[in-house]
């Protein structure tokens, strides 16, 4: 009769135990790998998040600067119009004074 050692299950158990151990180690390795990948992914998403928020703030600053420039341009146009208006009024006044000084008799 066959001894337990000679039985098929007797022969298979060390092989099964070995496979089980291999699978366990492979599982641990995969878990470590997945943890690393997850950490790398979250690092990348944080980095991209920072880049995106940086670019948003750059865009926001650019928009603010553009608006400020537009305001300055508008102020400059207004100042030029005011100057032209003042020049017109000055010219008109000068003409009036010139006419008055000619028409008013000198004593």
WOSULRA-V390627 format. One record per helix or strand. SS is the DSSP state (2 for helix, 1 for strand). FROM is the first residue (numbers start at 0). TO is the last residue. If there is no record, write none. Layout:
ss from to
SS FROM TO
SS FROM TO
//
This chain:
ss from to
2 7 102
//
